[in-house]
Amino acid sequence: MTEQFEESVGHDRRTFVKRLVLGSVFAAPVISSFKMSGIEAVFGGAKQSAPFSALPNTSPTKRKDYPDSVGCVTLRANIGRTVNFTDTGGRAITIMVPNQAFFFDTTLCVYRGNLTALQDLVPSGETPVSAYSVVWTNLFNQRPDAIHPLEIDVTDPGVAQSDPIYVIDSGSPVNDGSAQTGAWDSTFTEDPHYVVTHTAASAPPSGTPATEPEARFTG
């Protein structure tokens, strides 16, 4: 059949047809090239947050000067919850998590700060009296910001009226309000590290008798 086919066409045409047939049979497969950056742009790189999560927060993980675990709890995705923890010395911590704060199941933990270790971080003339941090990680081992602010309420008999509350996540302590007698609270979207201090102007803690003023006599 091949000879009959070759005889039916001229020499030049036979050469052309052979090249055409051989080229189509043994043509190398065409492989499209692409860059990994293109895939990452569509599906996300390994270091990016999981789909639909908030931008990863920039606060550090649990600090070494907050060493003592008070407790942990698992939060279900998109479901709000109020979590209560008890600590030594009559202290209690309540974390209020609103609905849709986290898109994925998240483990949230509370840690107590080492007041002695925190002394060098607070302003001169102030003494740490209460310190707690809140740290979370989702099921992808990521730490995204909360979509909606969480709230922490701390009951601590060592806290006095007008004691300053500080966040110490980035360099110098940042003032975050003032405590009430025996309690303090704050709101946050990044896992925070708090410390409350006494100052010379602070009122005495609850249960501590105030210093009586000196008696003055007029003659």
MOMO-V880392 format. One record per pair of residues at least 12 apart in sequence whose C-alpha atoms are under 6 Angstrom apart, sorted by the first residue. I is the first residue (numbers start at 1). J is the second residue. Records with the same first field share a line. If there is no record, write none. Layout:
BEGIN
I->J, J
END
This chain:
BEGIN
54->144, 145
55->144
56->143, 144, 145
57->144, 145, 190
59->169
65->113, 114
66->111, 112, 113, 114
68->111, 112
69->111
70->110, 111
71->109, 110
72->108, 109
73->107, 108
74->106, 107
75->105, 106
76->105
77->102, 103, 104, 105
78->99, 100, 102, 103
79->99, 100
80->97, 98, 99
81->97
82->95, 96, 97
83->95
91->155, 156
92->154, 155
93->153, 154
94->152, 153
95->151, 152
96->150, 151
97->150
101->146, 147, 148
102->146
105->138, 139
106->137, 138
107->136, 137
108->135, 136
109->134, 135
110->133, 134
111->132, 133
112->131, 132
113->131, 132
115->128
126->197, 198, 199
127->197, 198
128->196, 197
129->196, 197
130->195, 196
131->194, 195
132->194
133->192, 193, 194
134->191, 192
135->191
145->189, 190
146->189
149->188, 189
150->187, 188
151->186, 187
152->185, 186
153->185
154->183, 184
155->182, 183
156->182, 183
157->182, 206
158->205
159->181, 182, 205
160->181, 182, 203, 204, 205
161->179, 180, 181, 203
162->178, 179
163->178, 179, 197, 198, 202
164->178, 196, 197
165->177, 178, 195, 196
166->194, 195
167->193, 194
168->193
182->206
END
